[in-house]
Amino acid sequence: MVNIALEHSDWVQAMQDELNEFERNWVWRLIPTPKDALVVGLKWVFRNKMDKEGNVIRNKARLVVKGYCQEEGIGYKETFALVARLESVRIFLAYVAHKNLKVFQMDVKCAFLNKELEEIVYVEQPPGFVKKKVS
């Protein structure tokens, strides 16, 4: 699937946008992998955003870890997904209404990147964007 996506400039741009978010948020740095390290694989997930008529308006590419390849207790101890709880949204909107503020729509597409990890996690380089020289 990645090889097909790499042949189309709109998909390449979508993948590059995702990688730019990772870089902007200092998600990782490229280093040599220690010999005894557990390395988690990565894969691209592709999706078309459509309008009401079913026309493609945007291509989305998300880079995700292959968590299904890990074993509990060895590859990880617990899982966590940073999401906005409905209660938080309600409190926010109540505050906005109380202060008579304006709210504009926003897309929090990379909220999960803001969680600091306590442990070191080694992942493969993104398929289709592998740098040969590791510093």
LINCORVEN-V25568 format. One record per backbone hydrogen bond with DSSP energy under -1.0 kcal/mol. CO is the residue of the C=O (numbers start at 0). NH is the residue of the N-H. If there is no record, write none. Layout:
CO&NH ; CO&NH
This chain:
0&4 ; 1&5 ; 3&6 ; 4&7 ; 7&11 ; 8&12 ; 9&13 ; 10&14 ; 11&15 ; 12&16 ; 13&17 ; 14&18 ; 15&19 ; 16&20 ; 17&21 ; 18&22 ; 19&23 ; 20&24 ; 21&26 ; 22&25 ; 33&36 ; 39&123 ; 40&65 ; 42&63 ; 44&61 ; 46&59 ; 48&56 ; 48&57 ; 50&53 ; 54&50 ; 57&48 ; 59&46 ; 61&44 ; 63&42 ; 64&66 ; 65&68 ; 66&69 ; 70&73 ; 70&74 ; 75&72 ; 84&88 ; 85&89 ; 86&90 ; 87&91 ; 88&92 ; 89&93 ; 90&94 ; 91&95 ; 92&96 ; 93&97 ; 94&98 ; 95&100 ; 106&108 ; 109&112 ; 110&113 ; 121&39 ; 125&128
